[in-house]
Structures are given as structure tokens and as C-alpha cells.
Amino acid sequence: MALILVVDDEPAIRQLLTDVLELDGHEVRTAADGLAALSAFEARRPDCVVLDLMMPGLDGYGVLRGIRGQDGDPVPVILLTAAADADSAARAWADGADYYLAKPFGADEVLYLIRGLLRERPIAEV
């Protein structure tokens, strides 16, 4: 189906999302920090990115700006955060996030959002 990049510094969240997305038929790549996320994005452009906001080093905002700075059609990005507040939500929208989801979240919730985003755009052929 689609290639999804999951970026989170928490191994349990990366694994949970990987399991749910693979069961839904998607190919999943993961990254544990912002720099690895940008490298993975550039190596093979995904169809969607699920991105944690608070990570050591390059945070989710920096990764989002890097993704939005790429040429081509914009890739949908779902931002995940444990520190959901009005200021961080406004910054996420301003930086180009498609969705902003507070932790804890349900894996089905993320799956539902991804399905909706992927219906809105064609999947790239590998």
C-alpha cells in the first residue's frame, strides 16, 4: 500500500505504530531522532510521516520544516506530542502539519488519519 515513516524517540511507540500500520498492509520505516528522520525521508520519500514533536537534538518542528523545504508534492505529516497546548498547536499548523495529535493516542486513531490522508493523494509507485 503506502510507505509510512514513523519518527519517535520512544521505542514502544515506534513499535506500536509499526505493528498497526504493517497489519494494515503498509510498509513502515522508522527513525528515533530528527536527523535520522530527515535522512530516511531523503533516502526514500514516504507517502506519509508520523512525527513526534519532542525529541532530543532536532525536534519535530525542525524535521517538519526540513520536510516542507523539499521539492515536489508535500507529504502529509501527522505530529504527535505529549505536550499539547494552544501555542504548540498553532506553531505546528504554521509550520505545515496536516494533523496534530496529543499523546496518549489510540493506534486506531492514527490509522484512521493516515487512511484519510492517503485517500486525498495518489500513492507513489516504487
C-alpha positions as CSV (number, residue, x, y, z in Angstrom):
1,M,0.0,0.0,0.0
2,A,1.9,3.1,1.3
3,L,5.3,3.8,2.7
4,I,5.0,5.4,6.1
5,L,7.9,7.0,8.0
6,V,7.4,6.8,11.8
7,V,9.6,9.1,13.9
8,D,9.6,8.9,17.7
9,D,12.4,8.6,20.3
10,E,10.2,6.2,22.3
11,P,10.8,2.6,21.1
12,A,7.4,1.4,22.4
13,I,5.6,4.0,20.3
14,R,7.6,3.2,17.2
15,Q,6.9,-0.5,17.6
16,L,3.2,0.0,18.3
17,L,2.7,2.2,15.2
18,T,4.9,-0.1,13.1
19,D,2.8,-3.2,14.1
20,V,-0.6,-1.4,13.4
21,L,0.5,0.0,10.1
22,E,2.1,-3.2,8.8
23,L,-1.1,-5.1,9.8
24,D,-3.0,-2.6,7.6
25,G,-0.7,-3.5,4.7
26,H,1.7,-0.6,4.8
27,E,5.5,-0.6,4.5
28,V,7.0,1.2,7.5
29,R,10.4,2.8,8.0
30,T,11.3,4.2,11.4
31,A,13.7,6.8,12.9
32,A,14.5,7.5,16.5
33,D,15.5,11.1,16.1
34,G,15.2,14.2,13.9
35,L,18.4,13.8,11.9
36,A,17.7,10.1,11.2
37,A,14.2,11.1,10.1
38,L,15.5,13.6,7.5
39,S,18.0,11.1,6.2
40,A,15.3,8.4,5.9
41,F,13.0,11.0,4.2
42,E,15.6,11.9,1.7
43,A,16.7,8.3,1.0
44,R,13.2,7.2,0.1
45,R,10.4,9.7,0.1
46,P,7.5,8.3,2.1
47,D,3.8,8.7,1.4
48,C,3.1,9.9,4.9
49,V,5.1,10.8,8.0
50,V,4.0,10.3,11.7
51,L,6.3,12.6,13.6
52,D,6.9,13.1,17.3
53,L,7.3,16.7,18.3
54,M,9.6,16.4,21.3
55,M,12.8,14.6,20.6
56,P,16.4,15.2,21.6
57,G,18.6,17.1,19.1
58,L,16.5,18.1,16.1
59,D,12.9,18.3,17.3
60,G,9.7,17.6,15.3
61,Y,9.4,21.3,14.3
62,G,12.8,21.2,12.7
63,V,12.1,17.9,10.9
64,L,8.7,19.3,9.7
65,R,10.5,22.4,8.3
66,G,13.0,20.2,6.6
67,I,10.3,18.1,5.0
68,R,8.3,21.1,3.9
69,G,11.5,22.5,2.4
70,Q,11.8,19.6,0.0
71,D,10.8,19.9,-3.7
72,G,7.7,18.1,-5.0
73,D,4.3,17.5,-3.7
74,P,4.0,18.0,0.0
75,V,4.0,14.7,2.0
76,P,1.3,14.6,4.7
77,V,2.6,14.9,8.3
78,I,0.9,13.9,11.5
79,L,2.5,15.5,14.5
80,L,2.4,13.6,17.8
81,T,3.0,15.4,21.1
82,A,2.9,14.7,24.8
83,A,2.8,18.5,25.5
84,A,-0.3,19.5,23.6
85,D,-1.2,23.2,24.2
86,A,-2.5,26.0,22.1
87,D,0.9,27.6,21.3
88,S,2.5,24.3,20.1
89,A,-0.6,23.5,18.1
90,A,-0.5,26.9,16.4
91,R,3.2,26.5,15.6
92,A,2.5,23.0,14.2
93,W,-0.2,24.4,11.9
94,A,2.0,27.4,10.9
95,D,4.9,25.0,10.0
96,G,2.7,22.9,7.8
97,A,1.5,19.9,9.8
98,D,-1.6,18.2,8.4
99,Y,-2.7,16.9,11.8
100,Y,-1.7,17.5,15.4
101,L,-2.5,14.6,17.8
102,A,-2.0,14.6,21.6
103,K,-0.4,11.6,23.4
104,P,-1.7,9.3,24.6
105,F,-3.5,8.5,21.4
106,G,-5.1,5.3,20.1
107,A,-3.3,3.5,17.4
108,D,-6.6,3.2,15.5
109,E,-6.8,7.0,15.6
110,V,-3.5,7.3,13.8
111,L,-4.5,4.6,11.3
112,Y,-7.8,6.4,10.6
113,L,-5.9,9.7,10.0
114,I,-3.4,8.1,7.7
115,R,-6.2,6.4,5.7
116,G,-7.9,9.7,5.2
117,L,-4.7,11.5,4.2
118,L,-3.8,8.7,1.7
119,R,-7.2,8.9,0.1
120,E,-6.6,12.5,-0.7
121,R,-3.4,11.9,-2.7
122,P,-2.1,9.2,-5.0
123,I,0.5,6.7,-3.7
124,A,3.9,6.9,-5.3
125,E,5.0,3.9,-7.3
126,V,8.2,2.3,-6.1
